[in-house]
Amino acid sequence: MADNKPGKDVPMEIPRPEYPRPQCVRQRWLNLNGPWEFSFDPGRSGVARGLPNAERLEREILVPFCPESALSGLGDVDFHPGVWYRRTFTVPEAWEGQRILLHVDASDYDTVVWLNGQEVGRHRGGYTPFTCDLTPFLRRGENALVINAEDDTRSPWVPSGKQCPEYRSYGCFYTRTTGLWQTVWLEPVPETYIRSVRLTPNLEAGTVRIELALGGQPSRGNLLAQAWLEGHPVGSAQAPFIGGRVEATLRLRDIFPWEPGRPTLYDLTLTLNMAAGTPDVVQSYFGLRSVALSERAILLNGRPLFQRLVLDQGYYP
């Protein structure tokens, strides 16, 4: 169950309310989408002006929509070399004793995050998510979160894709995207936790290869992986580990390939038990399929797959 109850820091209507990471699901999380304080920074002077410690920014924006999008409440399609965001939040009492992670699923392009005036992380890129551990910087009660993004789409050193270098769109170049444009959210995790999940199915062998990267303070423990099909157990595996990575192979009793018309998906529960401390439990899923290339076709599960493809040449926002 998500900790997304309406209250002082959570708007009644949260845009993009869906869980943002379906292949590594934890029960508790807090969606930070919604109204944020906002400011344009055309001179990129916000740090010098003290915006990381600002008590308020003059505008408002609806996250996760970029300022160029009408959905953000701004719809300003001009060039914006710098933007600032600010909001407050309170950590739910039920999260006491956990690490608190901030996830930014996408921000274009150079992004810096401050919590209560302290820098907690930075990221370069417009498409990849990043995570900041807020735990050492949290206060009891209200916390102030500030995010700055800089994006010079006219610079030859900044990858801009099809973002237009001119004010108006032309040809295959479209409106620019600046700053936050995907979900921002909080998540409590144990001292040692599953940071990422990689699953590799093998249809011929009837197995799935599980590779985990751990975060926090990895030491010694045991992984229990359990596979389910329509609520029934169909396989399990255990693997002891020391350090920050875990690998295991799980063999399935019931084999049903994923294919068009019958896209069978297996549910997967991953439990990380440590020698000391709270276990970490995440839910995932996978399908069994093989993909190959012959001289004339793409093969799915050994059979040619006919594809009819349509290009929608639109561009967000």
C-alpha positions in Angstrom: 0.0 0.0 0.0 1.4 3.4 -1.0 1.7 6.2 1.6 -0.1 8.6 -0.7 -2.9 9.7 1.5 -4.1 13.3 0.8 -2.7 15.7 3.4 -0.6 18.9 3.8 2.1 17.8 1.4 0.1 15.6 -1.0 -2.5 17.1 -3.3 -5.9 15.5 -3.6 -5.3 14.9 -7.3 -1.8 13.5 -8.1 -0.8 13.5 -11.8 0.7 10.3 -13.0 -0.3 8.4 -9.8 0.7 4.9 -11.0 3.6 3.1 -9.4 6.7 4.2 -11.4 8.9 1.1 -11.3 6.8 -2.0 -12.0 9.8 -4.4 -12.3 10.9 -3.8 -8.7 7.9 -3.0 -6.5 7.9 -2.2 -2.8 4.7 -1.7 -0.9 5.5 1.7 0.6 6.2 4.8 -1.4 5.3 8.5 -1.6 4.5 10.2 -4.9 5.8 13.8 -5.0 4.1 14.7 -8.2 1.7 17.7 -8.1 2.2 21.4 -7.4 5.7 22.6 -6.8 7.1 26.1 -6.4 9.0 27.1 -9.5 11.3 29.7 -11.0 12.9 30.3 -14.3 16.7 31.1 -14.1 17.7 32.6 -17.5 21.1 33.8 -16.1 21.8 30.5 -14.3 22.5 32.6 -11.2 20.3 30.7 -8.8 23.1 29.3 -6.6 24.6 32.8 -6.2 21.2 34.2 -5.3 20.7 31.6 -2.6 17.9 29.6 -4.2 19.0 26.3 -2.6 18.0 27.8 0.7 15.0 29.8 -0.6 11.9 29.9 1.6 9.7 30.3 -1.5 9.9 30.5 -5.3 7.6 32.9 -7.1 5.8 30.6 -9.5 4.0 27.2 -9.4 4.3 24.2 -11.7 2.6 20.9 -11.9 5.2 18.1 -11.8 6.0 15.9 -13.7 5.2 18.1 -16.7 8.0 20.2 -18.1 7.4 24.0 -18.2 7.1 23.9 -22.0 4.0 21.6 -21.7 0.6 23.2 -21.2 -0.1 20.4 -18.7 2.4 22.0 -16.3 0.3 25.1 -16.0 2.9 27.2 -17.7 3.2 26.2 -21.4 6.2 28.5 -21.9 8.0 27.2 -25.0 10.9 29.7 -25.0 14.5 28.7 -24.3 15.1 28.0 -20.6 18.7 27.5 -19.7 17.9 27.1 -16.0 14.9 26.2 -13.9 14.3 25.7 -10.1 11.8 23.6 -8.2 10.9 23.6 -4.5 8.4 21.8 -2.3 8.2 20.4 1.3 7.4 17.0 2.6 7.1 15.1 5.8 8.4 11.6 6.2 5.5 9.2 7.3 6.0 8.0 10.9 5.7 4.4 9.7 9.0 4.9 7.9 11.0 5.5 11.1 14.3 3.7 11.1 14.5 3.2 7.3 16.7 4.7 4.7 14.8 7.2 2.7 15.5 7.4 -1.0 14.5 10.1 -3.5 13.9 8.9 -7.1 13.9 11.3 -10.0 12.7 9.3 -13.0 13.9 11.9 -15.6 15.2 15.4 -15.6 16.8 17.2 -18.6 19.8 17.8 -18.4 22.2 18.8 -15.6 20.3 18.3 -12.3 21.3 19.1 -8.7 19.3 18.2 -5.6 19.3 19.9 -2.2 17.6 18.9 1.0 17.3 21.4 3.8 20.0 23.5 2.1 22.5 20.6 1.7 23.4 19.2 -1.7 22.4 15.5 -1.7 23.1 14.5 -5.3 23.6 15.5 -9.0 23.0 13.8 -12.3 23.7 14.5 -16.0 21.4 13.2 -18.7 17.9 13.7 -19.9 16.4 10.2 -20.0 17.9 8.0 -17.2 16.5 7.9 -13.7 18.7 8.6 -10.6 18.4 8.2 -6.9 19.6 10.2 -3.9 19.9 8.9 -0.3 18.2 11.6 1.8 18.7 9.8 5.1 21.7 11.8 6.6 20.0 15.1 5.7 16.4 14.6 6.9 14.8 16.5 9.8 11.9 15.5 11.9 8.8 17.3 10.6 8.9 19.4 7.5 11.8 19.0 5.0 12.5 21.4 2.1 13.4 19.8 -1.2 15.0 22.0 -4.0 15.9 20.8 -7.5 17.8 22.8 -10.1 18.1 21.8 -13.8 20.2 23.4 -16.5 19.7 22.6 -20.2 21.3 24.6 -22.9 19.8 23.0 -26.0 21.8 25.4 -28.3 25.1 24.1 -27.0 26.9 21.6 -29.3 28.1 19.8 -26.1 24.6 19.0 -24.8 22.8 16.1 -26.5 19.5 17.5 -27.5 18.0 14.9 -29.9 15.1 16.4 -31.8 14.7 19.4 -29.5 14.5 22.4 -31.8 17.5 24.8 -31.8 15.1 27.5 -33.1 12.1 29.1 -31.3 9.5 27.5 -33.6 9.4 23.8 -34.5 10.4 22.9 -38.1 11.1 19.7 -40.0 11.7 16.9 -37.6 12.6 19.3 -34.7 10.1 19.8 -31.9 9.4 21.8 -28.7 12.2 21.5 -26.1 11.9 19.7 -22.8 13.5 21.3 -19.7 13.9 20.0 -16.1 11.6 17.5 -14.5 9.4 15.5 -16.9 8.9 12.2 -15.2 7.7 11.1 -11.7 9.5 12.2 -8.5 9.0 10.0 -5.5 10.2 8.8 -2.1 10.8 5.2 -0.9 11.8 3.7 2.4 14.2 0.8 2.3 16.1 -1.3 4.9 19.8 -0.6 5.7 20.7 -3.1 3.0 18.3 -3.2 0.0 17.9 -4.4 -3.5 19.0 -1.5 -5.7 18.4 -3.1 -9.2 16.9 -6.3 -10.7 18.0 -7.9 -13.9 16.1 -11.0 -15.1 17.2 -13.1 -18.1 14.7 -15.8 -19.1 15.7 -19.0 -20.9 12.8 -20.6 -22.6 14.6 -23.7 -23.7 15.9 -24.5 -20.2 12.7 -23.3 -18.5 14.7 -21.0 -16.2 15.2 -17.4 -15.3 18.6 -15.9 -14.3 18.3 -13.4 -11.5 21.0 -10.7 -11.0 20.7 -8.2 -8.2 22.7 -5.1 -7.3 22.5 -4.2 -3.6 22.6 -0.8 -2.0 23.2 0.5 1.5 25.6 -1.5 3.6 25.8 -5.0 1.9 27.4 -7.7 4.0 26.3 -11.3 4.4 22.9 -12.8 3.7 20.6 -15.1 1.7 18.3 -14.5 -1.3 15.0 -16.3 -1.6 13.4 -16.1 -5.0 9.8 -17.5 -5.5 8.0 -17.7 -8.9 4.2 -17.7 -9.2 1.8 -18.3 -12.0 -1.8 -17.1 -11.5 -1.2 -17.3 -7.7 0.3 -20.8 -7.7 3.9 -21.5 -6.8 5.9 -22.8 -9.8 9.5 -22.6 -8.6 12.0 -21.2 -6.1 15.7 -20.7 -5.6 18.0 -19.6 -2.8 21.5 -18.1 -3.0 23.8 -17.0 -0.2 25.9 -13.9 -0.8 28.6 -11.7 0.6 28.9 -8.1 -0.7 27.0 -6.0 -3.1 25.8 -8.5 -5.8 23.6 -11.6 -5.8 23.0 -14.1 -8.6 20.7 -17.1 -8.8 19.0 -19.3 -11.3 15.4 -20.3 -10.8 14.0 -23.4 -12.5 10.2 -23.4 -13.4 7.9 -26.4 -13.1 5.3 -25.1 -15.5 6.5 -23.7 -18.8 4.3 -21.4 -20.7 6.0 -19.1 -23.3 5.2 -15.5 -23.7 3.7 -14.9 -27.2 1.1 -12.6 -28.9 -2.4 -13.8 -28.1 -1.1 -15.5 -24.9 1.3 -13.2 -23.2 1.9 -15.3 -20.1 3.7 -13.5 -17.3 5.2 -15.0 -14.1 5.2 -13.1 -10.8 8.4 -13.1 -8.8 9.0 -12.4 -5.1 12.5 -11.6 -4.1 13.3 -11.6 -0.3 16.7 -10.4 0.8 17.4 -11.8 4.3 20.4 -10.4 6.1 22.5 -11.9 8.9 21.3 -8.9 10.9 18.7 -6.3 10.1 15.3 -6.0 8.4 14.7 -8.1 5.2 14.0 -6.4 1.9 11.1 -7.7 -0.2 10.3 -6.7 -3.7 7.9 -7.9 -6.4 8.7 -8.4 -10.0 7.6 -10.3 -13.1 8.9 -11.9 -16.3 7.9 -13.7 -19.4 9.6 -16.7 -21.0 10.5 -16.0 -24.7 13.4 -16.3 -27.1 14.2 -13.7 -29.8 16.4 -14.4 -32.8 17.1 -13.2 -36.3 17.0 -15.3 -39.4 17.9 -14.2 -43.0 14.3 -13.1 -43.6 12.6 -12.5 -40.3 12.7 -11.8 -36.6 11.9 -15.1 -34.8 9.9 -15.1 -31.6 10.1 -18.5 -29.8 11.6 -19.9 -33.0 8.7 -18.8 -35.3 8.7 -15.8 -37.7 6.9 -12.8 -36.3 5.2 -10.5 -38.8 5.3 -6.9 -37.7 3.2 -3.9 -38.9 4.8 -0.8 -37.5 3.4 2.8 -37.4 5.5 5.9 -36.7 3.7 8.7 -34.8 6.2 11.6 -35.5 5.0 13.7 -32.6 7.4 14.8 -29.8 6.7 15.5 -26.2 5.6 18.0 -25.0 
